[in-house]
Amino acid sequence: MALLKQISTGKVVASGIHNLESAKEVAALAGYVEGDYEIVYSAEEVAQARLSDYQAKSDHLFIDYMANLTEFGDSAQATLDAKQSWLAARAEIKASYPKS
């Protein structure tokens, strides 16, 4: 679960937030203006979300890259394209879940 933090005061105002919808409900009940709150996930939740995204968005591209590397070699265009697709997916995930 996550915390709901009011941006203008910097204070955590609620816990037990399950998702964006529950955060919106709690913020509306508390009278907070849209955009004056954020969801703060625990480090464990962030790590789990990052891992899930790697599994869903990146792992299969790595397998494609390795298959092309094995079959065609490291200078083949298919291998270079597969590698670029995999690295782009990894970069997107890293940007979404920066490690602090």
N, C-alpha and C positions, 0 to 999 in steps of 0.2 A: 504494500500500500504506500501511498505517497502523502505528502503534506501540502496544504494550501497556504501559500505565503502572500501577504498583501505587499505589493511593490512599494506603494507610497510610504508605508511605515517600516517595511523590512521585517515585519513580525509574522511568525507562523500563526495562522488563525484557526486552522483545523487540521485534523489528522484523519486517517482512514479513507483517504480519497482513492477510489478505484480506477477512475478514468476521467477523461475530459468532461463528459456529461455530468458526472457526480461533482466535479469541481465547479462547473457552471451553476448547478443547483445550490450548492452550499454558498457560493459567492452571491447568488441572487437573494437567498434567504438572509444573508448577513448585510445586504444592501450595498455591496461593492460594485463599483462601476466596471463595465467590461474593459479588460485591459489593465486593471489595477491589481491583478493577482496572477500568480504563476503556480504551476504544479512542480513540487520538488520531490524527486524520487530518491530512494536510498541508493547507495553505491551498489549494493547487491542487485537491485532492480535494474539499474542502468547496465550493469555487466550482463545480466541475463537477457535484456533486450538487445544488446549489442551482439551477443552470441546467436540469438535467434535470427537477427538480420543477416549475419554472416552465413548461417546455414541456409536461409531462404534466398538470399540475393547474390552470394559470392561463391559458395562451395562448388556449385555445378559449373560455374565458369572456370574455376581452377582445374577441375577435372577435364573440361574441354581443352584448356590450354595444355595440360600435361599430355593428353591424348595426341594433340597436334604436334607437340614437341617430339614425342616418341615416334610418330608416324612420318612426319615431314622434316624434322630437324629445326634448329633454332633460327634459321634465316628465311624460312618459308613465310610467305605473306599470310597464309592461314594461321600459322603459329603466332606471328606478330599481332594479327588482329585479335586472336583469342586472348593473348596476354594483355593487350590494351583494354579489352572488355573487362577482364578480371580485375585489373588494377583500377579501372574507373569505378567499378562497383565497390571495391575496398575503400577507395578514397571517399566515396559518398557516405559509406557507413562510418568511417572515421570522423568525418565532418559532423555527422548526426549525433555521435556519441563521443565527444572529445574526452580524453582522460585528463583529469585534473590532478 
